[in-house]
Amino acid sequence: MPRAVLKKSVIHLVEPLPPEWREGTELHVEKTSAGASGSAGQSTDEWMDDVEALAAKTPAGEDDKLQAAVTRLRQEAKERARKAMRSIQFCSILVLCAVLGCGKRPAADPVIPVSADDPQMNAAIEKARTTVPTFINALRAPKKNLTGFSVKMAFIDGKHTEHMWLDAVRYDGKQFHGTVNNDPENVSNVKLGDQASIDASKISDWMYIENRKLVGGYTIRVLRDKLQGKEREEFDKGVPFIVE
């Protein structure tokens, strides 16, 4: 079986196709076992450089033979990703929400990957920014029935960006200051428990709980809306607030 490598959703051959293969031949693609992709002692980057060099020499006609298989694999991969994302969103929201408003420091909220061009999430971020005066007023004069004050901000490290929550929030008239409440996955210039600050106009979300009802939390609402059927029912039963 000829060897190939998947890069940027495209399969590149690293060995010649058997001469008996003809146009339209159906292929079955399998992932190799761990450690079989490169020589011992060779780094992944070095191996990929070799693969790219070999792929560049592959005749264009042979690439066409794999197009049907690649298209099918892409569709299957997208469907698996959608199912996995719903599961990640559900579990992550439960971890975040189960501890808010209970008077204890929240546990780390797992980071949820969301596309930078997701229209619903971007609309939620914009709404959070335009309504931030509501959060500021409540934070400055908190009532006994208000808990769980948090803001979310973007952390940028080179080409990587993660939106994470800050708890123990304070406001100095221009910026929010708080404690990072996530264990980062894609940025290395911040860690769980660090102190961070963000201009009020640049937050990506805010929230608090009033009489068991969620106020703000626009990105949480977007993620909840992506849950369906029993997943949403279990979410609503498991959190300490009501989403209206």
ZIBEL-V44604 format. One record per residue. SS is DSSP state (A for helix, B for strand, O for the rest). PHI is phi as a letter, one per 30 degrees, with the letter a starting at -180 (* if undefined). OMEGA is omega as a letter, one per 40 degrees, with the letter a starting at -180 (none if undefined). Layout:
ss phi omega
SS PHI OMEGA
SS PHI OMEGA
This chain:
ss phi omega
O * i
O d i
O d i
B b i
B b i
B c i
B b a
O h i
O i i
B b i
B d i
B c i
B d i
O c i
O b i
O d i
O d i
O e a
O d a
O d i
O d a
O b i
O e i
O j i
O d i
O d a
O c i
O c a
O c i
O b i
O d i
O d i
O d a
O e i
O i a
O d a
O d a
O b a
O d i
O d i
O i a
O c a
O d i
A d a
A d i
A d i
A d i
A d i
A d i
A d a
A d a
A d i
A d i
A d a
A d a
A d a
O c a
O d i
O e a
A e a
A d a
A d i
A d a
A d a
A d a
O c a
A d a
A d i
A d a
A d a
A d i
A d a
A d i
A d a
A d i
A d a
A d i
A d a
A d i
A d a
A d i
A d i
A d i
A d a
A d i
A d i
A d i
A d a
A d a
A d a
A d a
A d i
A d i
A d i
A d a
A d a
A d a
O d a
O c a
O d i
O i a
O c i
O i i
O c i
O d a
O d i
O d a
O d i
O c a
O e a
O d a
O c i
O d i
O b a
O d a
O d a
O c i
O d a
A d a
A d a
A d i
A d i
A d i
A d i
A d i
A d i
A d i
A d a
A d a
A d a
O c a
A e i
A e i
A d i
A d a
A d a
A d i
A d a
A d a
A d a
O b a
O d i
O c a
O d a
O c i
B c a
B b i
B i a
B d a
B b i
B b i
B c i
B b i
B c i
B c a
B c i
B b a
O i a
O c a
B c i
B b i
B b i
B c a
B b a
B d i
B c i
B c a
B h a
B d i
B b i
B b a
O c a
O j i
O b a
B b i
B c i
B b i
B a a
B c i
B d a
O c i
O b i
O c a
O e i
O c a
O b i
O b a
O c a
O c i
O a i
O b i
O e i
O j i
O d i
B d a
B b a
B b a
B a i
B d a
A e a
A d a
A c i
O d i
O c i
B a i
B b i
B a i
B a a
B c i
B b a
O h i
O i i
B c i
B d i
B c a
B i i
O i a
A d i
A d i
A d a
A d i
A d i
A d i
A d i
A d i
O d i
O d a
O b i
O h a
A d i
A d i
A d i
A d i
A d i
A d a
A d i
A d a
A c a
O c a
O d i
O b i
B c i
O c a
O c none
